[in-house]
Amino acid sequence: MSGVLVLNAGSSSLKFALYGAGPGAPLRLKGAAARLGGSEARLRIRVGEAVQADRALPGPLPATAAAEIVFDALDEGGHLAGLAAVGHRIVHGGRTYDSACRLDGEVLADLRRLTPLAPLHQPYNLDIVEAAARRLPDVLQVGCFDTAFHAGRPRLERLYGLPRALADDGVLAYGFHGLSYEYVAGVLRDRDPATAGGRAIVAHLGSGASLCAMREGQSVATTMGFSALEGLVMSTRSGSLDPGVILHLIQDRGMSADQVTRMLYQESGLLGVSGLSGDMLTLSASPAPEAAEAIDLFIYRVSRQIGSLAAALGGLDTLVFTAGIGENAPDIRARICAAAGWLGAAIDPARNAEGAGAIGAATSKVEVLVIPTDEERAVAQATMRLLDGRSNEECNQ
């Protein structure tokens, strides 16, 4: 088996990585076409420690145009030759797609119908699949789903208090960021094969943010649900709110469903509360009281949900921080751990400032870790399992 190319399409970026087929799936290169929605779009490619490409792109760029630029750059370096498969991160797999599988026209059409449940990501994910299939028509296209990691949760974790017919029709809590959680679960398993961290809460804190409660590396509960709106306050997404607010906006304030959707996904969260920015670094550097309030709300919601997930687990053995904020914001980690002190969590300030590995204090009753996530590697591993015949090749329908 030759190499596997991984494509991870977001709403404003296209991350990619190329892995070899040998033991451990060695990383050959990694890069991203970033800030595609603005005038500062940029392509970066690294091979090992060497920068192979770093150049501005003519933004704003649609996803498919960015994909063609990435393919051209990889082709120039001879990296598209001999590929065994292209693995794609796809945010929503619904009830049907709970493991990596071959993507064809019928499956893609089915996945398109899930776009309303993940409007910021699903269409971009699928556009990139189609672009890759056009560019590499003889290469297997494989879908790896963010919802799949949570598919085995207890039914009570997936139910809403709605009429049963809606649940039977798929109105359920699915959960997201599953590829990130799958990677972190693998790291925990490597650290401690017997327990994989035991009762663990993993905080995936980035532009999109959620928490996952795991028991021995398996998802038990998570803060996102039917859509990627539920749960924590995020960069521009509201997180959980009273459904009565939405009814009020539509019935009493005359907002359309499209206007409410845009507000909840793109104008809320840290951006909405602060009125300044959805970027945590920008808010942390701002003297504005509104910025401080937005950060306070973010930390409060994370801390409150940690308590909820600890209750679902019956206690807490391990707390993990990952993703952009989780990996790079020691002050945020310190405040969240302080709020979780009642669970026995305590951090070592010096180790927390370093921001890697174990950051718990010697007195901490909970192991506190910073584990950089790697969604691309999780996709590569799932794709290789499929190629090796260790997962479903055809999607169950």
Secondary structure, DSSP 8 states (H G I E B T S, - for coil): ---EEEEEE-SS-EEEEEE-SSTT--EEEEEEEE-TTSTT-EEEEEETTEEEEEEE--SS--HHHHHHHHHHHHHHTTTTTT--EEEEEES--TTT--S-EE--HHHHHHHHTTGGGSTTTHHHHHHHHHHHHHHSTTSEEEEEETTGGGTTS-HHHH--SS-HHHHHTT-S-----HHHHHHHHHHHHHH-TTTTTSEEEEEEESSSEEEEEEETTEEEEES--SSTTSSS--SS---S--HHHHHHHHHTS---HHHHHHHHHHS-HHHHHHSS-S-HHHHHH---HHHHHHHHHHHHHHHHHHHHHHHHHTS-SEEEEEHHHHHH-HHHHHHHHHHTGGGT--B-HHHHHHTSEE-B-TT-SSEEEE----HHHHHHHHHHHHHTTSS-SS---
